[in-house]
Amino acid sequence: MSWRHLELSKADLVTGVRLRATSPARTLLDIAPLLAHDDLVAVGDALVRSPRLAFEGRSEPWATIPSLTEAAASFRGRGARAVREALADVRMSADFRPETFLRLASVRAGLPEPLANAEIRVDGISLGTPDLQWPELHVCGEHEGPRHRTPEQQERDIRRAELRRRHGWVEVLTTAVDLRDGCTRAVRRYREELVRRGWEP
């Protein structure tokens, strides 16, 4: 265990039910030297994502991109450059780390940047909120994590995919294997579907 002495302003602290802690923005700055770029972006995505009130009991994000950018602009500690570079890649509404990694890998590979967790509506019918989507081409991606392994969730996923297919959307499913080697396999599969739908690299 190691200890550090830091000079913190009131804005750097938040008071919870039982203790005081560093604010989300300050915490992001403090961990910047410890994380790789994509992991730091994933933390930023988690801070600014739109929470789901029914599941999380809150409707406001922990931070906003402008508030994090403002905090990083005046930061001069270790990791200052890393956090500013990461914030340039932070986007709203990625619910889980794999979504961040898949989005970043897609952009690096030259694919159009996908939207994260935006609802699809066709003729007033909701087709759900896929993890990633390319709306102009009607291609979406869903990452199948551990919560998708229950029979009930698998049945919901099948019905959702059928509904999307009937309305002209193609769904690319990924698993943990697709995250290996910088998400190479996932990006290849996204690219194939985008090209089939008329995208020209």
Backbone as ProteinMPNN parsed JSONL, in Angstrom:
{"seq_chain_A": "MSWRHLELSKADLVTGVRLRATSPARTLLDIAPLLAHDDLVAVGDALVRSPRLAFEGRSEPWATIPSLTEAAASFRGRGARAVREALADVRMSADFRPETFLRLASVRAGLPEPLANAEIRVDGISLGTPDLQWPELHVCGEHEGPRHRTPEQQERDIRRAELRRRHGWVEVLTTAVDLRDGCTRAVRRYREELVRRGWEP", "coords_chain_A": {"N_chain_A": [[0.829, -1.185, 0.0], [0.464, 2.247, -0.746], [0.865, 5.739, 0.037], [-0.206, 9.049, -0.685], [0.231, 12.556, -0.558], [-1.98, 15.089, -1.282], [-2.969, 18.256, -2.534], [-6.143, 19.353, -2.394], [-9.028, 20.883, -3.804], [-12.278, 22.205, -2.813], [-13.982, 21.535, -4.856], [-12.91, 19.188, -5.719], [-13.838, 17.231, -4.111], [-16.423, 15.073, -2.874], [-19.224, 14.501, -0.768], [-20.478, 11.672, 0.656], [-22.881, 9.311, 1.98], [-21.555, 8.086, 4.1], [-18.877, 8.799, 3.973], [-16.222, 10.973, 2.773], [-15.096, 11.513, -0.523], [-13.0, 11.597, -3.464], [-14.07, 13.566, -6.235], [-15.849, 12.469, -9.226], [-14.536, 13.578, -11.518], [-12.027, 14.319, -10.473], [-11.102, 11.837, -9.622], [-10.816, 10.518, -12.067], [-8.681, 11.994, -13.114], [-6.696, 11.312, -11.285], [-6.301, 8.565, -11.691], [-5.341, 8.459, -14.203], [-2.496, 8.124, -14.86], [-2.227, 5.423, -14.461], [-3.606, 3.763, -16.152], [-4.128, 2.209, -19.367], [-4.761, 3.733, -22.591], [-7.327, 2.958, -23.79], [-8.646, 1.802, -21.614], [-8.843, 3.996, -19.944], [-10.502, 5.634, -21.455], [-12.777, 4.042, -21.334], [-13.457, 4.289, -18.628], [-14.067, 7.023, -18.609], [-16.263, 6.978, -20.403], [-18.041, 5.509, -18.813], [-18.512, 7.317, -16.755], [-19.918, 9.394, -17.989], [-22.108, 8.28, -19.189], [-25.63, 7.815, -19.868], [-27.642, 7.078, -17.227], [-29.813, 4.302, -16.311], [-32.774, 4.747, -14.954], [-34.655, 2.959, -13.795], [-33.124, 0.759, -13.125], [-30.885, 1.686, -11.78], [-31.505, 3.687, -9.996], [-30.966, 6.357, -10.354], [-30.949, 9.293, -12.396], [-29.224, 11.038, -13.535], [-26.007, 11.473, -15.053], [-22.735, 10.602, -13.733], [-20.899, 12.502, -14.377], [-20.202, 15.064, -16.845], [-19.156, 15.386, -20.279], [-18.197, 18.037, -20.893], [-17.646, 18.943, -18.231], [-15.64, 17.193, -17.371], [-13.707, 17.734, -19.287], [-13.131, 20.396, -18.706], [-12.022, 20.13, -16.137], [-9.745, 18.641, -16.767], [-8.342, 20.401, -18.354], [-7.075, 22.277, -16.747], [-5.429, 20.735, -15.246], [-2.295, 19.705, -14.043], [-0.84, 17.581, -13.204], [0.7, 14.24, -13.008], [-0.047, 12.282, -15.831], [-1.612, 14.098, -17.153], [-1.562, 14.696, -19.909], [-2.354, 12.217, -20.92], [-4.981, 11.913, -19.95], [-6.29, 14.0, -21.221], [-6.043, 13.23, -23.888], [-7.52, 10.875, -23.794], [-10.078, 11.843, -23.181], [-10.808, 13.013, -25.552], [-11.764, 10.891, -26.941], [-13.923, 9.997, -25.519], [-17.345, 9.121, -25.272], [-20.932, 9.458, -24.942], [-23.124, 7.102, -23.301], [-22.17, 4.41, -23.522], [-22.636, 1.358, -22.098], [-21.053, -0.694, -21.029], [-17.622, -1.833, -20.65], [-16.729, -3.499, -22.868], [-18.232, -2.412, -24.998], [-17.124, 0.115, -25.326], [-14.504, -0.627, -26.087], [-15.025, -1.987, -28.496], [-16.13, 0.056, -30.045], [-13.967, 1.909, -30.205], [-12.057, 0.31, -31.514], [-13.325, -0.1, -33.948], [-13.367, 2.468, -35.077], [-10.619, 2.984, -35.27], [-9.987, 1.15, -37.202], [-10.961, 2.282, -39.425], [-13.68, 2.229, -39.906], [-16.991, 3.702, -40.083], [-17.893, 5.807, -37.327], [-19.714, 4.238, -34.79], [-22.994, 4.638, -33.27], [-23.797, 4.53, -29.795], [-25.941, 2.602, -27.832], [-28.41, 3.816, -28.661], [-31.84, 4.282, -29.279], [-33.642, 2.377, -31.698], [-36.171, 3.168, -33.893], [-38.808, 2.27, -35.97], [-41.339, 3.171, -38.038], [-42.822, 3.893, -35.803], [-42.426, 1.731, -34.155], [-40.527, 0.251, -31.625], [-37.305, -0.998, -31.886], [-35.547, -1.606, -29.974], [-32.479, -0.879, -28.136], [-29.581, -1.127, -29.414], [-26.209, -2.166, -28.617], [-24.226, -1.031, -30.266], [-24.532, 0.847, -33.308], [-24.977, 1.428, -36.834], [-26.806, 3.546, -38.195], [-27.507, 4.579, -40.772], [-26.969, 2.511, -42.461], [-28.367, 0.424, -41.486], [-27.271, -1.494, -39.771], [-26.42, -3.191, -36.837], [-24.774, -3.823, -33.686], [-24.496, -6.245, -31.138], [-23.227, -7.032, -28.015], [-22.622, -10.017, -26.453], [-22.591, -10.591, -23.283], [-22.036, -12.052, -19.951], [-24.625, -11.779, -18.797], [-26.372, -12.478, -20.757], [-26.719, -15.159, -20.817], [-28.757, -16.557, -19.617], [-31.714, -18.593, -19.976], [-34.071, -17.072, -20.278], [-33.158, -14.511, -21.066], [-31.867, -15.194, -23.417], [-34.043, -15.994, -24.984], [-35.385, -13.541, -25.213], [-33.449, -12.141, -26.638], [-33.428, -13.54, -29.073], [-36.03, -13.037, -30.046], [-35.858, -10.283, -30.332], [-33.849, -10.016, -32.304], [-35.166, -11.217, -34.476], [-37.281, -9.413, -34.848], [-35.892, -7.101, -35.586], [-34.735, -7.991, -37.963], [-36.985, -8.353, -39.552], [-37.623, -5.75, -40.005], [-35.646, -4.837, -41.612], [-33.064, -4.621, -40.573], [-29.739, -5.731, -39.833], [-28.112, -7.786, -37.492], [-25.161, -7.979, -35.688], [-23.643, -10.235, -33.676], [-21.448, -10.33, -30.907], [-18.934, -11.859, -28.828], [-16.889, -12.526, -25.9], [-14.633, -13.61, -27.13], [-14.397, -12.172, -29.459], [-13.235, -9.846, -28.616], [-10.564, -10.187, -28.412], [-7.113, -9.638, -29.383], [-7.214, -6.858, -29.972], [-9.857, -6.562, -30.774], [-10.057, -7.601, -33.319], [-11.459, -9.656, -34.76], [-14.138, -8.946, -34.37], [-14.252, -6.417, -35.605], [-13.704, -7.149, -38.252], [-16.004, -8.61, -38.845], [-17.989, -6.662, -38.517], [-17.208, -4.945, -40.606], [-17.647, -6.55, -42.884], [-20.473, -6.759, -42.905], [-21.222, -4.085, -43.129], [-20.159, -3.432, -45.642], [-21.674, -5.154, -47.216], [-24.062, -3.847, -47.0], [-23.685, -1.636, -48.512], [-21.705, 0.175, -47.812], [-18.746, 1.902, -48.618], [-15.412, 1.415, -48.204]], "CA_chain_A": [[0.0, 0.0, 0.0], [1.218, 3.497, -0.78], [0.093, 6.924, 0.398], [0.241, 10.289, -1.306], [-0.371, 13.774, -0.014], [-2.43, 15.933, -2.373], [-3.723, 19.467, -2.221], [-7.412, 19.246, -3.1], [-9.995, 21.961, -3.593], [-13.612, 21.717, -2.47], [-14.573, 20.95, -6.065], [-12.347, 17.866, -5.927], [-14.385, 16.309, -3.111], [-17.868, 14.901, -2.734], [-19.565, 13.896, 0.514], [-21.511, 10.658, 0.543], [-23.625, 9.006, 3.204], [-20.664, 7.667, 5.17], [-17.495, 9.286, 3.867], [-15.879, 11.896, 1.701], [-14.279, 10.892, -1.56], [-12.699, 12.508, -4.562], [-15.141, 13.68, -7.224], [-15.592, 11.663, -10.426], [-13.531, 14.209, -12.372], [-10.719, 14.224, -9.82], [-10.699, 10.433, -9.641], [-10.334, 10.235, -13.419], [-7.345, 12.595, -13.239], [-5.741, 10.588, -10.439], [-5.987, 7.233, -12.205], [-4.849, 8.586, -15.585], [-1.167, 7.532, -15.111], [-2.233, 3.995, -14.159], [-4.398, 3.003, -17.114], [-3.902, 2.348, -20.804], [-5.686, 4.689, -23.206], [-8.685, 2.455, -23.963], [-9.241, 1.634, -20.288], [-9.168, 5.334, -19.444], [-11.699, 6.038, -22.2], [-13.901, 3.272, -20.8], [-13.853, 4.933, -17.377], [-14.748, 8.255, -18.995], [-17.577, 6.606, -20.937], [-18.896, 5.108, -17.696], [-18.874, 8.5, -15.973], [-20.825, 10.312, -18.702], [-23.233, 7.549, -19.782], [-26.965, 8.106, -19.346], [-28.045, 5.929, -16.402], [-31.17, 3.783, -16.46], [-33.391, 5.03, -13.658], [-35.331, 1.786, -13.25], [-32.151, -0.217, -12.63], [-29.791, 2.284, -11.012], [-32.008, 4.628, -9.003], [-30.506, 7.709, -10.633], [-31.246, 9.688, -13.77], [-28.161, 11.928, -13.987], [-24.686, 10.835, -15.117], [-21.789, 11.01, -12.691], [-20.191, 13.693, -14.869], [-20.467, 15.362, -18.251], [-17.915, 15.57, -21.036], [-17.654, 19.383, -20.642], [-17.078, 19.092, -16.884], [-14.373, 16.46, -17.334], [-12.758, 18.469, -20.126], [-12.717, 21.582, -17.957], [-11.121, 19.706, -15.068], [-8.478, 18.199, -17.356], [-7.65, 21.533, -18.985], [-6.243, 22.98, -15.767], [-4.673, 19.743, -14.489], [-0.87, 19.695, -14.391], [-0.195, 16.44, -12.566], [1.049, 13.103, -13.85], [-1.161, 11.77, -16.598], [-2.423, 15.189, -17.707], [-1.7, 14.517, -21.359], [-3.098, 10.975, -21.167], [-6.415, 12.089, -19.715], [-6.83, 14.87, -22.271], [-6.163, 12.419, -25.101], [-8.629, 9.944, -23.588], [-11.347, 12.567, -23.229], [-11.151, 13.254, -26.954], [-12.431, 9.686, -27.436], [-15.056, 9.65, -24.665], [-18.678, 9.356, -25.816], [-22.005, 9.116, -24.015], [-24.056, 5.973, -23.414], [-21.634, 3.048, -23.534], [-22.99, 0.784, -20.8], [-20.034, -1.615, -20.531], [-16.303, -1.674, -21.237], [-16.601, -4.049, -24.221], [-18.801, -1.496, -25.988], [-16.101, 1.129, -25.574], [-13.402, -1.234, -26.836], [-15.492, -2.273, -29.849], [-16.27, 1.339, -30.746], [-12.638, 2.447, -30.498], [-11.416, -0.54, -32.514], [-13.987, 0.143, -35.231], [-12.904, 3.753, -35.604], [-9.208, 2.828, -35.652], [-9.914, 0.334, -38.409], [-11.474, 3.052, -40.545], [-15.126, 2.123, -40.06], [-17.708, 4.872, -39.563], [-18.083, 5.701, -35.883], [-21.071, 3.811, -34.465], [-23.708, 5.182, -32.115], [-23.894, 3.57, -28.693], [-27.168, 2.546, -27.032], [-29.457, 4.72, -29.138], [-33.009, 3.495, -29.644], [-34.065, 2.286, -33.093], [-37.622, 3.177, -34.072], [-39.234, 2.171, -37.365], [-42.799, 3.287, -38.128], [-43.377, 3.945, -34.453], [-42.131, 0.49, -33.434], [-39.186, 0.234, -31.045], [-36.486, -2.185, -32.134], [-34.588, -1.704, -28.884], [-31.299, -0.006, -28.111], [-28.393, -1.975, -29.577], [-24.962, -1.658, -28.044], [-23.64, -0.168, -31.298], [-25.306, 0.808, -34.55], [-24.696, 2.302, -37.973], [-28.211, 3.685, -38.609], [-27.695, 4.815, -42.202], [-26.823, 1.245, -43.171], [-29.222, -0.555, -40.815], [-26.431, -2.532, -39.167], [-26.199, -2.956, -35.407], [-23.964, -4.815, -32.999], [-24.843, -6.566, -29.759], [-22.193, -7.833, -27.359], [-23.253, -11.0, -25.577], [-21.835, -10.829, -22.057], [-22.575, -13.092, -19.058], [-26.059, -11.637, -18.481], [-27.158, -12.996, -21.879], [-26.639, -16.617, -20.819], [-29.943, -17.177, -19.037], [-32.705, -18.957, -21.0], [-35.012, -15.974, -20.476], [-32.512, -13.467, -21.848], [-31.622, -15.719, -24.759], [-35.308, -15.928, -25.707], [-35.62, -12.128, -25.551], [-32.494, -11.758, -27.683], [-33.872, -14.139, -30.329], [-37.2, -12.291, -30.522], [-35.378, -8.959, -30.738], [-33.148, -10.156, -33.586], [-36.178, -11.481, -35.508], [-38.004, -8.162, -35.082], [-35.013, -6.22, -36.349], [-34.579, -8.531, -39.315], [-38.216, -8.079, -40.297], [-37.651, -4.318, -40.342], [-34.546, -4.49, -42.501], [-31.796, -4.449, -39.876], [-28.922, -6.909, -39.6], [-27.534, -7.728, -36.154], [-23.903, -8.706, -35.539], [-23.435, -10.613, -32.277], [-20.058, -10.573, -30.529], [-18.703, -12.409, -27.492], [-15.568, -12.185, -25.369], [-13.607, -14.028, -28.092], [-14.254, -11.103, -30.448], [-12.476, -8.739, -28.038], [-9.139, -10.514, -28.422], [-6.268, -9.043, -30.437], [-7.695, -5.536, -30.347], [-11.198, -6.69, -31.383], [-9.851, -7.818, -34.752], [-12.522, -10.45, -35.379], [-15.372, -8.157, -34.358], [-14.147, -5.378, -36.639], [-13.838, -7.808, -39.552], [-17.411, -8.975, -39.048], [-18.708, -5.401, -38.754], [-16.847, -4.453, -41.928], [-18.321, -7.377, -43.884], [-21.891, -6.404, -42.977], [-21.331, -2.709, -43.631], [-19.909, -3.477, -47.078], [-22.855, -5.771, -47.831], [-25.139, -2.867, -46.995], [-23.4, -0.553, -49.42], [-20.636, 1.078, -47.382], [-17.513, 1.796, -49.389], [-14.259, 1.821, -47.383]], "C_chain_A": [[0.874, 1.25, 0.0], [0.283, 4.656, -0.481], [0.666, 8.122, -0.336], [-0.467, 11.449, -0.641], [-0.712, 14.696, -1.177], [-3.136, 17.17, -1.836], [-4.997, 19.439, -3.062], [-8.299, 20.444, -2.785], [-11.343, 21.358, -3.211], [-14.271, 21.036, -3.66], [-14.061, 19.535, -6.325], [-12.965, 16.809, -5.023], [-15.901, 16.246, -3.189], [-18.104, 14.194, -1.402], [-20.721, 12.927, 0.321], [-22.211, 10.443, 1.871], [-22.671, 8.742, 4.362], [-19.273, 8.28, 5.107], [-17.37, 10.334, 2.777], [-14.971, 11.177, 0.724], [-13.96, 11.929, -2.619], [-13.843, 12.463, -5.578], [-14.841, 12.773, -8.416], [-14.497, 12.261, -11.317], [-12.136, 14.072, -11.77], [-10.207, 12.785, -9.825], [-10.162, 10.044, -11.006], [-8.93, 10.789, -13.611], [-6.303, 11.79, -12.456], [-5.359, 9.224, -10.999], [-5.392, 7.279, -13.617], [-3.467, 7.961, -15.792], [-1.157, 6.008, -14.991], [-2.876, 3.143, -15.241], [-3.94, 3.231, -18.55], [-5.004, 3.233, -21.389], [-7.12, 4.164, -23.265], [-9.385, 2.245, -22.625], [-9.653, 2.979, -19.707], [-10.406, 5.882, -20.163], [-12.924, 5.318, -21.652], [-14.382, 3.847, -19.474], [-14.603, 6.235, -17.675], [-16.132, 7.991, -19.541], [-18.54, 6.256, -19.806], [-19.367, 6.31, -16.875], [-19.939, 9.348, -16.666], [-22.043, 9.608, -19.301], [-24.553, 7.943, -19.119], [-27.442, 6.906, -18.534], [-29.491, 5.527, -16.661], [-31.847, 3.825, -15.09], [-33.987, 3.778, -13.028], [-34.357, 0.791, -12.615], [-31.129, 0.375, -11.667], [-30.243, 3.286, -9.954], [-31.478, 6.035, -9.177], [-30.768, 8.012, -12.1], [-30.171, 10.608, -14.35], [-26.828, 11.188, -14.052], [-23.789, 11.332, -13.992], [-21.056, 12.287, -13.088], [-20.634, 13.943, -16.303], [-19.131, 15.527, -18.971], [-17.36, 16.981, -20.845], [-17.025, 19.536, -19.262], [-15.748, 18.354, -16.758], [-13.306, 17.181, -18.139], [-12.243, 19.707, -19.41], [-11.739, 21.222, -16.849], [-9.755, 19.318, -15.62], [-7.672, 19.357, -17.91], [-6.699, 22.232, -18.02], [-5.36, 22.029, -14.953], [-3.232, 19.702, -14.977], [-0.121, 18.516, -13.772], [0.184, 15.354, -13.547], [-0.191, 12.608, -14.579], [-2.02, 12.83, -17.248], [-2.639, 15.005, -19.206], [-2.55, 13.294, -21.666], [-4.595, 11.18, -20.992], [-7.033, 13.002, -20.756], [-6.998, 14.104, -23.586], [-7.336, 11.444, -24.981], [-9.972, 10.648, -23.72], [-11.766, 12.895, -24.659], [-11.909, 12.074, -27.549], [-13.639, 9.278, -26.591], [-16.363, 10.025, -25.357], [-19.724, 8.957, -24.772], [-22.603, 7.748, -24.343], [-23.461, 4.605, -23.69], [-21.871, 2.444, -22.154], [-21.887, -0.071, -20.192], [-18.724, -1.424, -21.284], [-16.191, -2.281, -22.639], [-17.167, -3.132, -25.297], [-17.814, -0.391, -26.337], [-14.983, 0.555, -26.437], [-13.803, -1.511, -28.289], [-15.636, -0.992, -30.657], [-14.911, 1.888, -31.153], [-11.935, 1.635, -31.583], [-12.02, -0.312, -33.888], [-13.474, 1.422, -35.877], [-11.451, 3.65, -36.061], [-9.058, 2.055, -36.96], [-10.491, 1.051, -39.621], [-12.958, 2.913, -40.793], [-15.782, 3.423, -39.614], [-17.916, 4.704, -38.058], [-19.519, 5.313, -35.559], [-21.677, 4.617, -33.317], [-23.782, 4.1, -31.053], [-25.229, 3.728, -27.975], [-28.188, 3.626, -27.382], [-30.631, 3.871, -29.618], [-33.249, 3.525, -31.154], [-35.59, 2.271, -33.119], [-37.937, 3.175, -35.571], [-40.761, 2.178, -37.396], [-43.457, 3.229, -36.757], [-43.117, 2.718, -33.611], [-40.703, 0.532, -32.907], [-38.505, -1.089, -31.335], [-35.39, -2.328, -31.086], [-33.418, -0.742, -29.035], [-30.04, -0.867, -28.219], [-27.151, -1.331, -28.967], [-24.292, -0.672, -28.995], [-24.54, -0.218, -32.526], [-24.758, 1.796, -35.569], [-26.05, 2.541, -38.644], [-28.424, 3.876, -40.104], [-27.67, 3.508, -43.001], [-27.651, 0.119, -42.56], [-28.427, -1.767, -40.331], [-26.265, -2.196, -37.693], [-25.391, -4.098, -34.815], [-24.432, -4.998, -31.571], [-23.741, -7.438, -29.18], [-22.852, -8.724, -26.321], [-22.346, -11.296, -24.38], [-22.512, -11.879, -21.191], [-24.081, -12.985, -18.821], [-26.95, -12.169, -19.598], [-27.25, -14.52, -21.866], [-27.864, -17.299, -20.229], [-30.928, -17.532, -20.147], [-33.675, -17.819, -21.306], [-34.411, -14.879, -21.349], [-32.237, -13.934, -23.27], [-32.895, -15.677, -25.598], [-35.633, -14.493, -26.113], [-34.705, -11.685, -26.685], [-32.913, -12.311, -29.041], [-35.058, -13.365, -30.904], [-36.794, -10.909, -31.023], [-34.701, -9.026, -32.101], [-34.138, -10.406, -34.723], [-36.941, -10.213, -35.858], [-37.165, -7.208, -35.918], [-34.854, -6.697, -37.791], [-35.813, -8.245, -40.165], [-38.299, -6.626, -40.736], [-36.389, -3.865, -41.067], [-33.192, -4.257, -41.844], [-31.054, -5.782, -39.785], [-28.194, -6.718, -38.275], [-26.273, -8.59, -36.109], [-23.689, -8.966, -34.048], [-21.951, -10.859, -32.028], [-20.011, -11.147, -29.118], [-17.295, -12.025, -27.054], [-14.452, -12.55, -26.335], [-13.348, -12.909, -29.097], [-13.464, -9.909, -29.926], [-10.965, -8.98, -28.08], [-8.424, -9.812, -29.564], [-6.812, -7.71, -30.926], [-9.016, -5.557, -31.088], [-11.127, -6.954, -32.888], [-11.011, -8.561, -35.402], [-13.832, -9.671, -35.428], [-15.357, -7.106, -35.466], [-14.301, -5.984, -38.027], [-15.303, -8.131, -39.841], [-18.268, -7.727, -39.26], [-18.475, -4.92, -40.19], [-17.603, -5.234, -43.021], [-19.789, -6.979, -44.03], [-22.081, -4.994, -43.517], [-21.13, -2.666, -45.144], [-21.106, -4.097, -47.799], [-24.007, -4.782, -47.942], [-24.816, -1.627, -47.83], [-22.329, 0.418, -48.985], [-19.391, 0.827, -48.206], [-16.347, 2.295, -48.537], [-13.463, 2.933, -48.038]], "O_chain_A": [[1.905, 1.295, 0.672], [-0.924, 4.577, -0.71], [1.87, 8.201, -0.578], [-1.617, 11.337, -0.216], [0.162, 15.049, -1.969], [-3.814, 17.121, -0.809], [-4.939, 19.494, -4.291], [-8.321, 20.949, -1.662], [-11.526, 20.142, -3.278], [-15.027, 20.078, -3.498], [-14.687, 18.769, -7.058], [-12.655, 15.624, -5.149], [-16.569, 17.225, -3.523], [-17.283, 13.388, -0.963], [-21.803, 13.312, -0.121], [-22.144, 11.281, 2.769], [-22.953, 9.137, 5.493], [-18.559, 8.276, 6.109], [-18.28, 10.548, 1.976], [-14.17, 10.328, 1.115], [-14.567, 12.999, -2.667], [-14.496, 11.434, -5.746], [-13.699, 12.353, -8.598], [-13.632, 11.538, -11.811], [-11.179, 13.748, -12.473], [-9.014, 12.547, -10.011], [-9.168, 9.323, -11.103], [-8.079, 10.128, -14.206], [-5.173, 11.612, -12.91], [-4.231, 8.769, -10.81], [-4.987, 6.249, -14.157], [-3.262, 7.311, -16.817], [-0.18, 5.368, -15.38], [-2.708, 1.924, -15.247], [-3.435, 4.298, -18.899], [-6.042, 3.451, -20.763], [-8.041, 4.856, -22.831], [-10.587, 2.484, -22.512], [-10.691, 3.088, -19.054], [-11.256, 6.521, -19.542], [-13.991, 5.917, -21.521], [-15.586, 3.89, -19.22], [-15.639, 6.516, -17.072], [-17.081, 8.693, -19.192], [-19.706, 6.65, -19.828], [-20.486, 6.318, -16.362], [-20.774, 9.957, -15.997], [-22.92, 10.266, -19.861], [-24.582, 8.35, -17.957], [-27.629, 5.824, -19.091], [-30.288, 6.317, -17.168], [-31.531, 3.04, -14.196], [-33.829, 3.566, -11.826], [-34.716, 0.069, -11.685], [-30.569, -0.338, -10.835], [-29.448, 3.691, -9.106], [-31.534, 6.833, -8.242], [-30.804, 7.111, -12.938], [-30.208, 10.923, -15.539], [-26.547, 10.355, -13.19], [-24.061, 12.364, -13.377], [-20.64, 13.062, -12.227], [-21.349, 13.135, -16.897], [-18.103, 15.778, -18.341], [-16.153, 17.127, -20.65], [-15.987, 20.183, -19.124], [-14.829, 18.846, -16.103], [-12.145, 17.239, -17.735], [-11.059, 20.032, -19.495], [-10.746, 21.919, -16.641], [-8.727, 19.626, -15.018], [-6.443, 19.3, -17.932], [-5.645, 22.722, -18.424], [-4.625, 22.471, -14.07], [-2.977, 19.669, -16.181], [1.108, 18.47, -13.819], [0.021, 15.507, -14.758], [-1.269, 12.527, -13.989], [-3.052, 12.511, -17.837], [-3.755, 15.142, -19.706], [-3.378, 13.329, -22.576], [-5.391, 10.683, -21.789], [-8.186, 12.805, -21.14], [-7.975, 14.304, -24.307], [-8.059, 11.215, -25.951], [-10.904, 10.102, -24.311], [-12.956, 13.039, -24.94], [-12.615, 12.227, -28.545], [-14.314, 8.303, -26.922], [-16.481, 11.098, -25.95], [-19.43, 8.212, -23.837], [-22.592, 7.299, -25.489], [-24.203, 3.698, -24.068], [-21.365, 2.955, -21.155], [-21.788, -0.168, -18.969], [-18.708, -0.922, -22.407], [-15.615, -1.649, -23.525], [-16.629, -3.081, -26.403], [-17.682, -0.008, -27.5], [-14.563, 1.182, -27.41], [-13.009, -1.294, -29.205], [-15.293, -0.966, -31.839], [-14.715, 2.287, -32.301], [-11.293, 2.2, -32.468], [-11.304, -0.329, -34.89], [-13.184, 1.455, -37.073], [-11.094, 4.169, -37.119], [-8.12, 2.282, -37.725], [-10.511, 0.499, -40.721], [-13.461, 3.425, -41.793], [-15.188, 4.175, -38.841], [-18.095, 3.587, -37.574], [-20.451, 5.983, -36.003], [-20.961, 5.2, -32.503], [-23.825, 2.91, -31.362], [-25.606, 4.825, -27.564], [-28.755, 4.267, -26.498], [-30.435, 2.857, -30.287], [-33.082, 4.558, -31.802], [-36.221, 1.457, -32.445], [-37.399, 3.977, -36.334], [-41.399, 1.284, -36.839], [-44.502, 2.605, -36.573], [-43.546, 2.663, -32.458], [-39.771, 0.818, -33.659], [-39.051, -2.16, -31.068], [-34.427, -3.072, -31.275], [-33.382, 0.09, -29.941], [-29.495, -1.289, -27.198], [-27.067, -0.112, -28.824], [-23.843, 0.396, -28.577], [-25.23, -1.211, -32.756], [-24.173, 2.826, -35.235], [-26.411, 1.813, -39.569], [-29.412, 3.391, -40.653], [-28.268, 3.41, -44.072], [-27.638, -1.007, -43.057], [-28.862, -2.911, -40.468], [-25.999, -1.047, -37.341], [-25.333, -5.194, -35.371], [-24.728, -4.027, -30.874], [-23.363, -8.452, -29.768], [-23.55, -8.248, -25.425], [-21.452, -12.139, -24.456], [-23.457, -12.532, -21.635], [-24.747, -14.008, -18.66], [-28.16, -12.298, -19.41], [-27.795, -15.115, -22.795], [-27.991, -18.519, -20.335], [-30.975, -16.84, -21.164], [-34.058, -17.622, -22.459], [-35.066, -14.375, -22.261], [-32.361, -13.159, -24.219], [-32.844, -15.363, -26.787], [-36.101, -14.251, -27.225], [-35.121, -10.949, -27.58], [-32.772, -11.628, -30.056], [-35.092, -13.07, -32.099], [-37.325, -10.424, -32.022], [-34.954, -8.182, -32.961], [-33.971, -9.867, -35.817], [-37.221, -9.959, -37.03], [-37.669, -6.58, -36.85], [-34.841, -5.891, -38.722], [-35.701, -7.933, -41.351], [-38.964, -6.305, -41.721], [-36.093, -2.672, -41.134], [-32.272, -3.749, -42.484], [-31.677, -6.837, -39.673], [-27.716, -5.625, -37.972], [-26.305, -9.774, -36.446], [-23.569, -8.03, -33.257], [-21.277, -11.511, -32.826], [-20.926, -10.947, -28.319], [-16.596, -11.289, -27.751], [-13.423, -11.874, -26.365], [-12.215, -12.718, -29.538], [-13.062, -9.048, -30.708], [-10.182, -8.069, -27.811], [-9.03, -9.441, -30.57], [-6.87, -7.452, -32.128], [-9.282, -4.694, -31.924], [-12.029, -6.576, -33.636], [-11.496, -8.161, -36.46], [-14.555, -9.733, -36.422], [-16.346, -6.935, -36.178], [-14.957, -5.398, -38.888], [-15.776, -7.943, -40.962], [-19.175, -7.734, -40.092], [-19.412, -4.541, -40.893], [-18.13, -4.641, -43.962], [-20.295, -6.873, -45.147], [-23.011, -4.743, -44.284], [-21.844, -1.952, -45.848], [-21.507, -3.625, -48.863], [-24.824, -4.864, -48.859], [-25.593, -0.673, -47.849], [-22.052, 1.388, -49.691], [-19.022, -0.319, -48.461], [-16.299, 3.474, -48.186], [-12.464, 3.389, -47.48]]}, "name": "protein", "num_of_chains": 1, "seq": "MSWRHLELSKADLVTGVRLRATSPARTLLDIAPLLAHDDLVAVGDALVRSPRLAFEGRSEPWATIPSLTEAAASFRGRGARAVREALADVRMSADFRPETFLRLASVRAGLPEPLANAEIRVDGISLGTPDLQWPELHVCGEHEGPRHRTPEQQERDIRRAELRRRHGWVEVLTTAVDLRDGCTRAVRRYREELVRRGWEP"}
